[in-house]
Amino acid sequence: MLENLEKTQRIIKVAANSRTHAVAGAIAGTIREHRCADVQAIGAGAVNQAVKAIAIARNYLIGDGLDIVCGPELSEIDADGQRLTAIRFRLETRI
């Protein structure tokens, strides 16, 4: 159960109006602490903001000697009784 809770805490949800630098800071902080993070977005605008935030976070982390890789996947989620498809970006440190 603790493992599921920790994984849920590493999901960074991005909206179309999210500030990219704020999301990038959240991504970088999560990567520094856990060495992985999931970034979730629903809709074209949110995916755009997420991708920009991932690029900015990568620049933040390279300064710390960390590099990240990203694998996108589709994720079905339930939002207010509606089934939606989200794009989830799985981020991990490069070995």
C-alpha positions as CSV (number, residue, x, y, z in Angstrom):
1,M,0.0,0.0,0.0
2,L,2.8,2.4,0.8
3,E,4.4,1.8,-2.6
4,N,1.1,2.8,-4.3
5,L,0.8,5.9,-2.1
6,E,4.4,6.9,-3.0
7,K,3.7,6.3,-6.7
8,T,0.5,8.5,-6.5
9,Q,2.5,11.3,-4.9
10,R,4.9,11.3,-7.8
11,I,2.2,12.0,-10.4
12,I,2.4,15.6,-11.4
13,K,-0.8,16.7,-13.1
14,V,-0.5,19.4,-15.8
15,A,-3.3,21.6,-17.2
16,A,-3.3,23.8,-20.2
17,N,-3.0,26.8,-18.0
18,S,-0.2,25.4,-15.8
19,R,2.9,27.6,-15.5
20,T,5.7,25.7,-17.2
21,H,8.5,26.8,-14.8
22,A,6.4,25.9,-11.8
23,V,5.8,22.4,-13.2
24,A,9.4,22.1,-14.2
25,G,10.4,22.8,-10.6
26,A,8.0,20.2,-9.3
27,I,9.4,17.7,-11.8
28,A,13.0,18.5,-10.8
29,G,12.3,18.2,-7.1
30,T,10.5,14.9,-7.5
31,I,13.3,13.5,-9.7
32,R,15.9,14.6,-7.1
33,E,14.1,12.9,-4.3
34,H,12.7,9.8,-6.0
35,R,14.8,9.5,-9.2
36,C,11.5,9.1,-11.1
37,A,8.2,10.9,-11.7
38,D,5.0,10.7,-13.7
39,V,3.7,13.7,-15.5
40,Q,0.1,13.4,-16.6
41,A,-1.8,15.6,-19.0
42,I,-5.3,15.6,-20.6
43,G,-5.8,17.5,-23.9
44,A,-3.5,19.1,-26.4
45,G,-2.8,22.3,-24.4
46,A,-1.9,20.3,-21.3
47,V,0.4,18.0,-23.2
48,N,2.1,21.1,-24.8
49,Q,2.7,22.6,-21.3
50,A,3.9,19.2,-20.0
51,V,6.5,18.7,-22.8
52,K,7.8,22.2,-22.3
53,A,8.1,21.7,-18.5
54,I,9.9,18.4,-19.0
55,A,12.5,20.2,-21.3
56,I,13.0,22.9,-18.7
57,A,13.3,20.4,-15.9
58,R,15.9,18.5,-17.8
59,N,18.0,21.7,-18.0
60,Y,17.6,22.3,-14.2
61,L,18.7,18.7,-13.5
62,I,21.7,18.7,-15.9
63,G,23.1,21.4,-13.7
64,D,22.9,18.9,-10.8
65,G,24.6,16.2,-12.8
66,L,21.4,14.3,-13.4
67,D,19.9,13.5,-16.8
68,I,16.4,12.1,-17.5
69,V,14.7,9.9,-20.0
70,C,11.1,10.0,-20.9
71,G,8.6,7.3,-22.0
72,P,5.1,8.4,-22.9
73,E,2.1,6.1,-22.4
74,L,-1.7,6.3,-22.6
75,S,-3.6,6.1,-19.3
76,E,-7.3,5.7,-18.7
77,I,-8.5,7.8,-15.8
78,D,-11.9,8.4,-14.1
79,A,-12.7,12.1,-13.8
80,D,-16.1,12.8,-12.2
81,G,-17.6,9.6,-13.5
82,Q,-16.2,10.1,-17.0
83,R,-13.5,7.9,-18.5
84,L,-10.8,10.0,-20.1
85,T,-7.5,9.2,-21.8
86,A,-4.5,11.0,-20.5
87,I,-1.0,11.1,-21.7
88,R,1.4,10.1,-18.9
89,F,5.1,10.7,-19.3
90,R,7.2,8.4,-17.2
91,L,10.5,10.1,-16.3
92,E,13.5,8.4,-14.8
93,T,17.1,9.3,-14.3
94,R,19.5,8.1,-17.0
95,I,22.0,5.5,-15.8
